[in-house]
Amino acid sequence: MKLKIKTGDTVRIIAGDHKGSEGKVMTVFRDKNKAIVEGVNMVSKHEKPSAQNPQGGIVEMEAPIHISNLSLIDSKSGETTRVGYEIRDGKKVRFSKKSNEVI
């Protein structure tokens, strides 16, 4: 399946507990069709003491969200938009279906 969201994109959550919140995509897991969005879907993880973290304890971190629950935000209008692909000047580019601008 072709993923239309890439690392660094600004997205809005369109379904689930965090509906309406926005953030930047930090990581995309292509094999699982999931992405980690900065500051959204925070979970508590218990960590054992280690060399990097000698204290251990409970750490807050982002959990992955399914790609189908994310929608790209158009940089110009600030609204959510669908993504299309086309060839412009001999290069394949992503473009916003609302504003028809290259992303």
C-alpha positions in Angstrom: 0.0 0.0 0.0 1.3 3.5 -0.9 1.7 5.7 2.2 0.9 9.4 1.5 2.3 10.7 4.8 6.0 11.1 5.3 8.3 12.0 8.2 8.2 15.7 8.9 4.7 16.3 7.7 2.2 18.1 9.9 -0.9 16.1 10.4 -4.3 16.2 12.2 -5.8 13.2 14.0 -9.3 12.6 12.4 -10.4 9.6 14.5 -10.0 8.0 17.9 -9.3 9.4 21.4 -7.0 12.1 20.2 -9.3 13.4 17.4 -8.6 17.0 16.5 -5.1 17.2 17.8 -2.2 18.1 15.5 1.5 17.3 15.4 4.6 16.6 13.3 5.2 13.0 12.1 8.4 11.7 13.7 8.6 8.2 12.3 6.6 6.1 9.8 6.4 2.3 10.0 5.6 1.2 6.5 5.3 -2.5 7.3 2.6 -1.8 10.0 0.9 1.2 8.3 1.5 3.3 11.4 3.2 6.6 12.4 4.4 8.3 15.5 3.1 11.9 15.9 4.9 14.3 18.2 3.0 14.9 21.4 0.0 12.8 20.5 -1.1 9.4 21.9 1.2 9.5 24.9 1.6 6.3 26.9 3.4 5.4 30.1 6.2 2.9 29.8 7.9 1.2 32.7 11.7 1.1 32.2 14.2 -1.0 34.1 17.3 0.7 35.3 20.1 0.6 32.7 23.4 2.2 32.0 21.7 5.1 30.1 18.9 5.4 32.7 20.3 4.3 36.1 17.2 5.4 37.9 14.6 3.6 35.7 11.0 4.4 36.4 7.9 5.4 34.4 8.6 7.2 31.1 6.0 9.1 28.9 6.4 8.4 25.2 4.4 8.5 22.0 2.7 5.4 20.7 2.1 4.7 17.0 -1.2 5.7 15.3 -2.7 4.0 12.2 -2.2 6.0 9.0 -5.9 5.9 8.2 -6.5 8.1 11.3 -4.2 10.8 10.1 -4.9 13.6 7.6 -2.2 15.9 6.1 -2.5 19.6 6.9 -2.0 22.0 4.0 0.7 24.5 4.9 -1.0 27.4 3.1 -4.6 27.2 4.3 -4.1 25.2 7.5 -6.9 22.8 6.6 -6.7 19.0 6.1 -6.3 17.8 2.6 -5.9 14.7 0.6 -2.7 13.9 -1.2 -2.2 13.2 -4.9 0.7 12.4 -7.1 1.6 13.6 -10.6 4.5 14.3 -12.8 5.6 18.0 -12.9 8.7 19.0 -14.8 9.8 15.4 -15.2 9.6 14.7 -11.4 6.9 12.8 -9.5 5.6 15.1 -6.8 3.0 15.1 -4.0 0.3 17.8 -4.3 -2.6 19.0 -2.1 -5.9 18.1 -3.7 -7.6 21.2 -2.1 -5.1 23.9 -3.2 -3.4 22.0 -6.0 0.0 23.0 -4.7 3.1 20.9 -4.4 3.8 19.7 -0.9 
